[in-house]
Amino acid sequence: MIPFALLSRAAFASYFLAEGYRAFVKPKEHLDEGSELLVGVAAKVADEVPESMKDMVPQDQESITRSLGAAELALGLAYTLGVAPRVAAAALAGLTATQTAASFSSMRVKDLVNGDKMKENLARLSVFGACVAASVGGAKGSLIGNIVGAATSKPASA
């Protein structure tokens, strides 16, 4: 991999590496009102998994936050190193989407006026968009490019 590609991937993943580390090491500082929504989701997941796996599903806000942090760290590192970067970016988009939805769901009218929480949520939304763009890829040879190319190309004459 050329150094520029590694540097650009590291720059993109730096947000996830920093946030993932912070959430993993200090989950209490990373909690917000939206974390309660994730506890509800975790409870529903625990209801659906086999009995032998129920205790593996985190149930409290701290454990959920720590698990999400570990996932962000691992996926950010995978993206940086170029290990399945589109898959890592797609998974990061999924993580970002859940966190953004949880955060937006806890907003109140005063947050729209204050602007700080709205600014934070819009930044998360921007990161989500960047993840989607990175997972799709815009260059020749991207997954979507190959699908579209295959669907629109004319068959070779025999």
C-alpha positions in Angstrom: 0.0 0.0 0.0 1.4 3.4 -0.9 2.1 5.7 2.1 -0.5 8.3 1.0 -3.3 5.7 1.1 -2.2 4.6 4.6 -2.1 8.2 5.8 -5.5 9.0 4.3 -7.0 5.9 5.8 -5.5 6.7 9.2 -6.8 10.3 9.0 -10.3 9.0 8.3 -10.2 6.3 11.0 -8.7 8.7 13.6 -12.2 9.7 14.7 -13.2 6.1 15.3 -9.9 5.2 17.0 -10.2 8.1 19.4 -13.9 7.7 20.1 -13.6 3.9 20.4 -10.7 4.2 22.8 -12.5 6.8 24.9 -15.7 4.7 25.0 -13.8 1.5 25.9 -11.5 2.9 28.6 -13.9 5.5 30.2 -17.5 4.4 29.3 -19.1 6.5 32.0 -17.8 9.7 30.3 -19.1 8.6 27.0 -22.7 8.0 28.0 -25.5 10.3 26.9 -29.3 10.2 26.9 -29.4 8.2 23.7 -27.6 5.3 25.5 -30.9 4.3 27.1 -32.3 3.5 23.6 -29.4 1.1 23.1 -30.2 -0.7 26.4 -33.7 -1.4 25.0 -32.2 -2.7 21.8 -29.8 -5.0 23.8 -32.7 -6.3 25.8 -34.6 -7.2 22.6 -31.4 -8.9 21.2 -31.0 -10.9 24.4 -34.6 -12.1 24.0 -33.8 -13.5 20.6 -30.5 -15.2 21.1 -30.3 -18.9 22.3 -30.4 -19.4 26.1 -26.7 -20.3 26.2 -25.7 -16.9 24.7 -27.9 -14.6 26.8 -25.2 -13.7 29.3 -22.9 -12.7 26.4 -25.2 -9.8 25.4 -24.3 -6.6 27.4 -27.4 -5.3 29.3 -26.2 -2.1 31.0 -25.2 1.2 29.5 -21.6 0.9 30.5 -21.1 -2.6 29.0 -22.9 -1.6 25.8 -20.7 1.5 25.5 -17.6 -0.5 26.1 -18.6 -3.0 23.5 -19.3 -0.4 20.9 -15.9 1.3 21.7 -14.1 -2.0 21.2 -15.9 -2.5 17.9 -15.0 1.1 16.8 -11.3 0.5 17.7 -11.1 -2.8 15.9 -12.9 -1.6 12.7 -10.9 1.7 12.7 -7.7 -0.3 12.9 -8.9 -2.6 10.2 -9.7 0.3 7.9 -6.4 2.0 8.6 -4.4 -1.1 7.8 -6.5 -1.8 4.7 -7.9 -5.1 6.0 -11.3 -5.3 4.2 -11.6 -1.5 4.2 -15.0 -1.3 2.5 -16.4 -3.9 4.9 -14.9 -2.0 7.9 -16.3 1.3 6.6 -19.7 -0.2 6.1 -19.7 -1.6 9.7 -18.5 1.8 11.0 -21.4 3.4 9.1 -23.8 1.0 10.9 -22.3 1.8 14.3 -22.4 5.5 13.5 -26.0 5.3 12.3 -27.2 3.7 15.6 -25.3 6.2 17.7 -26.6 9.1 15.7 -30.2 7.8 15.8 -30.0 7.3 19.5 -28.5 10.8 20.0 -31.1 12.5 17.7 -33.9 10.6 19.5 -32.9 12.2 22.8 -32.8 15.8 21.5 -35.3 18.4 22.8 -36.4 21.7 21.4 -34.0 23.6 23.6 -31.2 21.6 21.9 -32.2 23.0 18.6 -31.9 26.5 20.0 -28.7 25.9 22.0 -27.0 24.4 19.0 -24.2 22.4 20.7 -26.0 19.1 20.7 -27.3 19.8 17.2 -23.7 20.6 16.0 -22.5 17.3 17.5 -25.3 15.3 15.9 -24.7 16.9 12.5 -21.0 16.1 12.8 -21.9 12.4 13.5 -24.2 12.5 10.5 -21.3 13.8 8.4 -19.1 11.0 9.6 -21.9 8.5 8.7 -21.9 9.9 5.2 -18.2 9.6 4.9 -18.4 6.0 6.1 -21.0 5.2 3.4 -18.9 6.9 0.8 -15.8 4.9 1.9 -17.7 1.7 1.9 -19.1 2.2 -1.6 -15.9 3.6 -3.1 -15.9 5.9 -6.0 -13.0 4.6 -8.0 -13.0 2.1 -10.8 -13.1 -1.4 -9.3 -15.4 -0.6 -6.4 -18.1 -3.0 -5.5 -20.9 -0.7 -6.6 -19.0 0.3 -9.7 -18.6 -3.4 -10.6 -22.3 -4.1 -10.1 -23.4 -1.1 -12.1 -20.8 -1.8 -14.8 -21.9 -5.4 -15.1 -25.5 -4.4 -15.3 -24.9 -1.8 -18.0 -22.2 -3.4 -20.1 -23.1 -5.0 -23.4 -22.4 -8.7 -23.9 -19.5 -9.5 -26.1 -20.3 -10.7 -29.6 -19.4 -14.3 -30.3 
